[in-house]
Amino acid sequence: MKCYNHHDRDAFGICTVCGKGLCLECMDAKKGAVICKNDKCRKDFMIKKFLSVVLSVAVIAILLFLVLD
């Protein structure tokens, strides 16, 4: 697979947000996830991470409410 932005370079990662192949210059590794260096993918990645934390906290709160009730 080749880099989406640099067609002459091999891709070393795939963006977890948009799925594009990325070379080392184009990719950004954030806490174990590869994302594009563009603002849209960074923003979408942060929103997904935030929502997963909120969902986890909500599930734990519901389970605690059911167990302690």
Summary of the structure (lengths in Angstrom):
residues: 69
radius of gyration: 17.2
end to end distance: 54.0
largest distance: 61.4
contacts: 167
relative contact order: 0.13
helix: 43%
strand: 20%
